[in-house]
Amino acid sequence: MFRIKYNDSIDKDLEKLPKKEVKRILDKIDSELSLKAHLFPELKGKYKGMRKLRMGNYRIVFDIVGDLVRIQRIGHRKDVYRN
């Protein structure tokens, strides 16, 4: 079982999303990432070492350190990988 930690910028990311989607995303993080974060695909390029969880048009970008899942970004798939 993994512990979940959110990056400080996640509040800003979530404010940009529809409230209905925010609840779905947070529920998915609790149910999926806390149990099997290591099974999600690794990213390449400048995001090497991070992983993603896909939810329709939304992406959750995270990394794993020991038993800690650190959520780095949450956003629409067209924006989440941009700086």
N, C-alpha and C positions, 0 to 999 in steps of 0.2 A: 504494500500500500504506500502510495506517495503522498507527501504533504504538498500543498499548493501555496505558492507565494506570488502575489501580483506586483508587477513593476509599478512604480509611482505614476507613470504616464497612462496607465490603464483607465483611470477615471475619465481622462480626456477622450480616449478612444471610444469608450462606451457612450459618452454624451452625444457622439455623432451618429449613433445607431438608433433605429426605432426601438421603443421600449419593449415591444413584444419580442423582438429578436434578442435583446439583452437578457431577458429572463431565460429564453431557450439556450443561449450560449452559456450562461452561468450554470444552468442545470447540467448541460453536457460536460462542462469542465468537472463538476463535482462527480458525475456518474462515470465518465470515461477516463479522464486523465488521472484521477486519483487511484484508479485500479490498474490501468494498462498503458501508461504514457510511453513506455519503451517500445510499444508496437507500432507507433505512428511513424510515417516516413520522415527521413532526414532531408534537410534542405541542402542545396549546393551553392556554390559561388560565395558571395559576401555573407550569406547566412549559414555557412557551413558550421556544423555543430549544433544547429537548432533543428527543431522538428515542427510539423504542422498538423493541426486537426482541421479537417474540412467540414463545414456545415453549410451546404448550399453555396451561396455566393460569399460566405464569410469564412475567414481564416483565423485561427488562433495559433500564434507563433510562440514557441516555448523552448526552453532547454531543460536538461535534467542534470542535477548535481547531487550524486548520492541518492537519497530518498526524497529529494526536494525537486518539485517541478516549478520552474520560474516562468510565469506567463510574461512575455515581453511585449507582444502586440496583439490587438484584436481589431479586425476591420474587414471592410469589403475587399474581395480578392483583387480588385484593380488598384487599390490604394495601399494595402497593408505592407507590401514589400518596398514601398518608396520611403525615402527619408523624410 
